[in-house]
Amino acid sequence: QVQLVESGGGLVQPGGSLRLSCAASGNIDSINPMGWYRQAPGKERELVASITNIGGTNYADTAKGRFTISRDNAKNTVYLQMNSLKSEDTAVYYCNAWTWAGLVARNYWGKGTLVTVSS
């Protein structure tokens, strides 16, 4: 089992920045990869960015150049630095993690943190 707890959401003006954090606990040694998804009102949940246990990253086109995903393995935490925020970035942001036991994969989600971009 893995537990994921997000933090760092809030209200920010357009053009501003936020840093989201996701702290993982439990069977963390088997986690790979971790990522951030978001779900805006009336829309499907979508991938924002992901990072592997060796630091490989993947970004949605909407996040490239503005968002940076990183991880601190010592703290079992993944971060999402979001710059140049736009109103369309408003969404609940969810932390996600995959774990592996041999060929068996399990997927875990945090409860989400709300990001509101508005003036």
Buried (B, 14 or more C-beta within 10 A) or exposed (E): EBEBBBBBBEEBEEEBEBEBBBBBEBBBEBBBBBBBBBBBEEEEBEBBBBBBBEEEBBBBEBBEEBBBBBBEEEEBBBBBBBEEBEEEBBBBBBBBBBBEEEEEEBEBBBEBBEBBBEE
